Amino acid sequence: MSTELTAEKVMEMGKFWGGSYLSRLAPEERLAGLGTEERLAGLATEERLAGLDTKDIVSKMDHQKILAELSIEEIEVYLQRYKGSSK
């Protein structure tokens, strides 16, 4: 009995065997060779930051750049709230 192998059948077989092979690998092995952007693609911000310490995240930020992107009004509102909560 012979079966004709079409491009579609070959792709289907590749997906099946590739998925079977990949499912047996450790996460580190599956991700080996991928860049940071590829590893994080599709994750929400909360998922990207999960497990990280807030102080560590904030320490890596460019505070001058963040402040430069805010309007004076936004900064004043924050300062008023901060002054009100520290009393």
DSSP file (Angstrom, degrees, kcal/mol; ACC not computed):
  #  RESIDUE AA STRUCTURE BP1 BP2  ACC     N-H-->O    O-->H-N    N-H-->O    O-->H-N    TCO  KAPPA ALPHA  PHI   PSI    X-CA   Y-CA   Z-CA
    1    1 A M              0   0    0      0, 0.0     2,-0.4     0, 0.0     0, 0.0   0.000 360.0 360.0 360.0 125.9    0.0    0.0    0.0
    2    2 A S        -     0   0    0      2,-0.0     2,-0.4     0, 0.0     0, 0.0  -0.919 360.0-159.5-117.9 145.0    1.5    3.3   -1.0
    3    3 A T        -     0   0    0     -2,-0.4     2,-0.4     2,-0.0     0, 0.0  -0.971  21.0-123.1-123.0 135.1    0.3    6.8    0.1
    4    4 A E        -     0   0    0     -2,-0.4     2,-0.9     1,-0.1     5,-0.1  -0.613  21.1-140.7 -77.5 130.4    1.1    9.9   -1.7
    5    5 A L        -     0   0    0     -2,-0.4     2,-0.2     4,-0.1    -1,-0.1  -0.816  22.1-170.8 -94.2 108.7    2.8   12.5    0.5
    6    6 A T     >  -     0   0    0     -2,-0.9     4,-2.3     1,-0.1     5,-0.2  -0.505  38.4-106.6 -89.8 166.1    1.5   15.9   -0.3
    7    7 A A  H  > S+     0   0    0      1,-0.2     4,-2.3     2,-0.2     5,-0.2   0.884 122.1  53.4 -58.4 -38.9    3.0   19.1    1.1
    8    8 A E  H  > S+     0   0    0      2,-0.2     4,-2.4     1,-0.2    -1,-0.2   0.906 108.6  48.3 -64.2 -42.5    0.0   19.4    3.5
    9    9 A K  H  > S+     0   0    0      2,-0.2     4,-2.6     1,-0.2    -2,-0.2   0.892 111.1  50.5 -66.5 -39.0    0.5   15.9    4.8
   10   10 A V  H  X S+     0   0    0     -4,-2.3     4,-2.4     2,-0.2    -2,-0.2   0.920 111.6  48.1 -64.3 -42.8    4.2   16.5    5.3
   11   11 A M  H  X S+     0   0    0     -4,-2.3     4,-2.4     2,-0.2    -2,-0.2   0.913 111.8  50.3 -62.7 -42.6    3.5   19.7    7.2
   12   12 A E  H  X S+     0   0    0     -4,-2.4     4,-2.3     1,-0.2    -2,-0.2   0.919 111.8  47.1 -61.8 -45.0    0.8   17.9    9.3
   13   13 A M  H  X S+     0   0    0     -4,-2.6     4,-2.8     1,-0.2     5,-0.3   0.897 110.9  52.6 -64.0 -40.4    3.3   15.1   10.2
   14   14 A G  H  X S+     0   0    0     -4,-2.4     4,-2.6     1,-0.2     5,-0.3   0.901 109.6  48.4 -62.2 -42.0    6.0   17.7   11.0
   15   15 A K  H  X S+     0   0    0     -4,-2.4     4,-2.5     2,-0.2     5,-0.2   0.919 113.3  48.2 -64.3 -42.7    3.7   19.5   13.4
   16   16 A F  H  X S+     0   0    0     -4,-2.3     4,-2.2     2,-0.2    -2,-0.2   0.968 118.4  37.5 -62.3 -54.4    2.6   16.3   15.1
   17   17 A W  H  X S+     0   0    0     -4,-2.8     4,-2.4     2,-0.2    -2,-0.2   0.856 117.1  52.0 -69.7 -35.0    6.2   14.9   15.6
   18   18 A G  H  X S+     0   0    0     -4,-2.6     4,-3.0    -5,-0.3     5,-0.2   0.924 111.2  47.1 -65.5 -43.9    7.6   18.3   16.4
   19   19 A G  H  X S+     0   0    0     -4,-2.5     4,-2.1    -5,-0.3    -2,-0.2   0.896 112.3  50.4 -63.0 -40.5    5.0   18.9   19.0
   20   20 A S  H  X S+     0   0    0     -4,-2.2     4,-0.6    -5,-0.2    -2,-0.2   0.913 114.0  44.8 -63.3 -43.5    5.6   15.5   20.5
   21   21 A Y  H >< S+     0   0    0     -4,-2.4     3,-1.2     1,-0.2     4,-0.4   0.941 113.8  48.6 -66.1 -48.4    9.3   16.1   20.6
   22   22 A L  H >< S+     0   0    0     -4,-3.0     3,-1.3     1,-0.3    -2,-0.2   0.844 102.6  62.1 -64.1 -34.1    9.1   19.6   22.1
   23   23 A S  H 3< S+     0   0    0     -4,-2.1    -1,-0.3     1,-0.3    -2,-0.2   0.725 101.1  54.4 -66.4 -18.8    6.6   18.6   24.8
   24   24 A R  T << S+     0   0    0     -3,-1.2    -1,-0.3    -4,-0.6    -2,-0.2   0.583  91.5  94.0 -89.0 -10.9    9.3   16.2   26.2
   25   25 A L  S <  S-     0   0    0     -3,-1.3    -3,-0.0    -4,-0.4     0, 0.0  -0.485  81.5-110.4 -82.8 151.6   11.9   19.0   26.5
   26   26 A A    >>  -     0   0    0     -2,-0.2     4,-2.2     1,-0.1     3,-0.7  -0.446  35.4-108.2 -70.3 153.3   12.6   21.0   29.6
   27   27 A P  H 3> S+     0   0    0      0, 0.0     4,-2.0     0, 0.0     5,-0.2   0.871 120.5  55.6 -52.4 -39.3   11.5   24.7   29.4
   28   28 A E  H 3> S+     0   0    0      1,-0.2     4,-0.8     2,-0.2    -3,-0.0   0.876 108.8  47.6 -62.7 -36.5   15.2   25.8   29.3
   29   29 A E  H <4 S+     0   0    0     -3,-0.7     3,-0.3     2,-0.2    -1,-0.2   0.884 110.6  51.0 -71.9 -38.5   15.8   23.5   26.3
   30   30 A R  H  < S+     0   0    0     -4,-2.2    -2,-0.2     1,-0.2    -1,-0.2   0.848 115.4  42.9 -66.3 -33.0   12.7   24.7   24.4
   31   31 A L  H >< S+     0   0    0     -4,-2.0     3,-2.2    -5,-0.2    -1,-0.2   0.560  83.6 123.0 -91.4  -8.9   13.7   28.4   24.9
   32   32 A A  T 3< S+     0   0    0     -4,-0.8     3,-0.1    -3,-0.3    -3,-0.0  -0.279  78.2  18.3 -56.9 132.5   17.4   27.9   24.1
   33   33 A G  T 3  S+     0   0    0      1,-0.3     2,-0.3     0, 0.0    -1,-0.3   0.294  95.4 120.5  90.6  -9.9   18.5   30.1   21.2
   34   34 A L    <   -     0   0    0     -3,-2.2    -1,-0.3     1,-0.1     2,-0.1  -0.685  59.7-127.6 -88.4 141.6   15.5   32.5   21.5
   35   35 A G     >  -     0   0    0     -2,-0.3     4,-2.3    -3,-0.1     5,-0.2  -0.296  30.4 -98.7 -77.8 169.6   16.1   36.2   22.2
   36   36 A T  H  > S+     0   0    0      1,-0.2     4,-2.0     2,-0.2     5,-0.2   0.905 122.5  51.9 -56.7 -46.3   14.5   38.1   25.0
   37   37 A E  H  > S+     0   0    0      1,-0.2     4,-1.0     2,-0.2    -1,-0.2   0.902 111.2  47.3 -60.6 -41.5   11.8   39.6   22.7
   38   38 A E  H  4 S+     0   0    0      1,-0.2     3,-0.2     2,-0.2    -1,-0.2   0.881 111.2  51.2 -67.3 -38.0   10.9   36.2   21.3
   39   39 A R  H  < S+     0   0    0     -4,-2.3    -1,-0.2     1,-0.2    -2,-0.2   0.842 117.0  39.1 -67.9 -33.0   10.7   34.7   24.8
   40   40 A L  H >< S+     0   0    0     -4,-2.0     3,-2.1    -5,-0.2    -1,-0.2   0.521  84.2 126.9 -96.2  -6.4    8.4   37.4   26.1
   41   41 A A  T 3< S+     0   0    0     -4,-1.0     3,-0.1     1,-0.3    -3,-0.0  -0.245  76.4  17.6 -56.0 133.5    6.2   37.8   23.0
   42   42 A G  T 3  S+     0   0    0      1,-0.3     2,-0.3     0, 0.0    -1,-0.3   0.335  94.0 124.8  88.8  -7.3    2.5   37.5   23.8
   43   43 A L    <   -     0   0    0     -3,-2.1    -1,-0.3     1,-0.1     2,-0.1  -0.672  59.8-124.9 -87.8 140.3    2.9   38.1   27.5
   44   44 A A     >  -     0   0    0     -2,-0.3     4,-2.1    -3,-0.1     3,-0.4  -0.384  31.5-104.6 -72.1 159.7    0.9   40.9   29.2
   45   45 A T  H  > S+     0   0    0      1,-0.2     4,-1.8     2,-0.2     5,-0.2   0.894 122.3  54.1 -53.6 -43.8    2.9   43.4   31.3
   46   46 A E  H  > S+     0   0    0      1,-0.2     4,-0.9     2,-0.2    -1,-0.2   0.879 108.5  49.2 -60.9 -37.7    1.8   41.8   34.5
   47   47 A E  H  4 S+     0   0    0     -3,-0.4     3,-0.3     1,-0.2    -1,-0.2   0.870 108.6  53.0 -69.7 -35.9    3.1   38.4   33.3
   48   48 A R  H  < S+     0   0    0     -4,-2.1    -1,-0.2     1,-0.2    -2,-0.2   0.839 115.6  40.6 -65.8 -32.8    6.4   39.9   32.3
   49   49 A L  H >< S+     0   0    0     -4,-1.8     3,-2.2    -5,-0.2    -1,-0.2   0.523  84.0 127.2 -95.5  -6.9    6.9   41.4   35.8
   50   50 A A  T 3< S+     0   0    0     -4,-0.9     3,-0.1    -3,-0.3    -3,-0.1  -0.238  77.8  14.6 -56.0 133.0    5.6   38.5   37.8
   51   51 A G  T 3  S+     0   0    0      1,-0.3     2,-0.3     0, 0.0    -1,-0.3   0.362  97.7 121.3  86.0  -5.8    8.0   37.4   40.5
   52   52 A L    <   -     0   0    0     -3,-2.2     2,-0.4     1,-0.0    -1,-0.3  -0.678  68.3-112.3 -92.6 147.1   10.2   40.5   40.3
   53   53 A D     >  -     0   0    0     -2,-0.3     4,-2.2     1,-0.1     3,-0.3  -0.616  18.1-137.8 -77.3 130.1   10.7   42.8   43.3
   54   54 A T  H  > S+     0   0    0     -2,-0.4     4,-2.7     1,-0.2     5,-0.2   0.886 103.6  53.4 -56.1 -43.0    9.1   46.2   42.9
   55   55 A K  H  > S+     0   0    0      1,-0.2     4,-2.1     2,-0.2    -1,-0.2   0.877 108.4  50.2 -62.4 -37.4   12.1   48.0   44.3
   56   56 A D  H  > S+     0   0    0     -3,-0.3     4,-0.9     2,-0.2    -1,-0.2   0.912 111.4  48.3 -67.0 -42.3   14.4   46.3   41.8
   57   57 A I  H >< S+     0   0    0     -4,-2.2     3,-1.0     1,-0.2     4,-0.4   0.950 113.6  46.5 -61.3 -49.8   12.1   47.2   38.9
   58   58 A V  H >< S+     0   0    0     -4,-2.7     3,-1.4     1,-0.3    -1,-0.2   0.855 105.3  60.3 -63.9 -35.9   11.9   50.9   40.0
   59   59 A S  H 3< S+     0   0    0     -4,-2.1    -1,-0.3     1,-0.3    -2,-0.2   0.760 102.7  53.4 -65.2 -22.8   15.7   51.1   40.5
   60   60 A K  T << S+     0   0    0     -3,-1.0    -1,-0.3    -4,-0.9    -2,-0.2   0.532  90.1 102.4 -87.5  -6.7   16.3   50.3   36.8
   61   61 A M  S <  S-     0   0    0     -3,-1.4     2,-1.2    -4,-0.4     3,-0.1  -0.447  77.1-123.1 -81.5 150.3   14.0   53.1   35.6
   62   62 A D     >  -     0   0    0      1,-0.2     4,-2.1    -2,-0.1     3,-0.3  -0.772  28.6-172.9 -89.2  94.0   15.2   56.4   34.2
   63   63 A H  H  > S+     0   0    0     -2,-1.2     4,-2.5     1,-0.2     5,-0.2   0.839  80.2  55.6 -62.6 -35.6   13.3   58.7   36.6
   64   64 A Q  H  > S+     0   0    0      2,-0.2     4,-2.2     1,-0.2    -1,-0.2   0.909 108.8  47.7 -63.3 -41.5   14.3   61.8   34.7
   65   65 A K  H  > S+     0   0    0     -3,-0.3     4,-1.2     2,-0.2    -2,-0.2   0.910 111.4  50.6 -65.6 -42.6   12.8   60.5   31.5
   66   66 A I  H >< S+     0   0    0     -4,-2.1     3,-0.6     1,-0.2     4,-0.4   0.938 112.7  45.8 -61.6 -47.1    9.6   59.4   33.3
   67   67 A L  H >< S+     0   0    0     -4,-2.5     3,-1.4     1,-0.2    -1,-0.2   0.874 107.2  58.6 -64.1 -36.9    9.2   62.9   34.9
   68   68 A A  H 3< S+     0   0    0     -4,-2.2    -1,-0.2     1,-0.3    -2,-0.2   0.776 102.4  54.9 -63.9 -25.8   10.0   64.6   31.5
   69   69 A E  T << S+     0   0    0     -4,-1.2     2,-0.3    -3,-0.6    -1,-0.3   0.566  95.6  84.5 -84.7  -8.8    7.0   62.8   30.0
   70   70 A L  S <  S-     0   0    0     -3,-1.4     2,-0.1    -4,-0.4    -3,-0.0  -0.662  79.7-121.4 -93.4 149.4    4.6   64.1   32.6
   71   71 A S     >  -     0   0    0     -2,-0.3     4,-2.0     1,-0.1     5,-0.2  -0.474  26.1-112.5 -80.7 160.6    2.9   67.4   32.5
   72   72 A I  H  > S+     0   0    0      1,-0.2     4,-2.7     2,-0.2     5,-0.2   0.888 119.4  55.9 -57.9 -39.2    3.3   70.0   35.2
   73   73 A E  H  > S+     0   0    0      1,-0.2     4,-2.4     2,-0.2    -1,-0.2   0.906 105.9  49.6 -61.9 -42.7   -0.3   69.5   36.1
   74   74 A E  H  > S+     0   0    0      1,-0.2     4,-2.0     2,-0.2    -1,-0.2   0.903 112.5  47.7 -63.8 -40.5    0.1   65.7   36.6
   75   75 A I  H  X S+     0   0    0     -4,-2.0     4,-2.6     2,-0.2    -2,-0.2   0.907 111.2  50.7 -66.6 -41.9    3.2   66.3   38.8
   76   76 A E  H  X S+     0   0    0     -4,-2.7     4,-2.5     2,-0.2    -2,-0.2   0.901 108.8  51.4 -64.0 -40.9    1.3   68.9   40.9
   77   77 A V  H  X S+     0   0    0     -4,-2.4     4,-2.2     2,-0.2    -1,-0.2   0.928 111.7  47.6 -60.9 -44.9   -1.7   66.5   41.4
   78   78 A Y  H  X S+     0   0    0     -4,-2.0     4,-2.9     1,-0.2    -2,-0.2   0.934 111.4  50.2 -61.1 -46.5    0.7   63.8   42.6
   79   79 A L  H  X S+     0   0    0     -4,-2.6     4,-2.9     1,-0.2    -1,-0.2   0.887 109.6  50.9 -61.6 -39.5    2.5   66.2   44.9
   80   80 A Q  H  X S+     0   0    0     -4,-2.5     4,-2.1     2,-0.2    -1,-0.2   0.917 112.7  46.2 -63.7 -42.7   -0.8   67.3   46.4
   81   81 A R  H  X S+     0   0    0     -4,-2.2     4,-1.8     2,-0.2    -2,-0.2   0.908 113.9  49.1 -64.8 -41.4   -1.8   63.7   47.0
   82   82 A Y  H  X S+     0   0    0     -4,-2.9     4,-1.2     1,-0.2    -2,-0.2   0.919 111.6  48.0 -65.6 -44.1    1.6   62.9   48.5
   83   83 A K  H  < S+     0   0    0     -4,-2.9     4,-0.3     1,-0.2     3,-0.2   0.884 112.2  50.9 -63.7 -37.6    1.5   65.9   50.8
   84   84 A G  H >< S+     0   0    0     -4,-2.1     3,-0.5     1,-0.2    -1,-0.2   0.824 110.8  47.5 -69.2 -32.3   -2.0   65.0   51.9
   85   85 A S  H 3< S+     0   0    0     -4,-1.8    -1,-0.2     1,-0.2    -2,-0.2   0.655 104.2  60.7 -85.5 -14.4   -1.1   61.4   52.7
   86   86 A S  T 3<        0   0    0     -4,-1.2    -1,-0.2    -3,-0.2    -2,-0.2   0.454 360.0 360.0 -91.9   0.7    2.0   62.2   54.7
   87   87 A K    <         0   0    0     -3,-0.5    -1,-0.2    -4,-0.3    -2,-0.1   0.473 360.0 360.0 -82.0 360.0    0.2   64.3   57.3
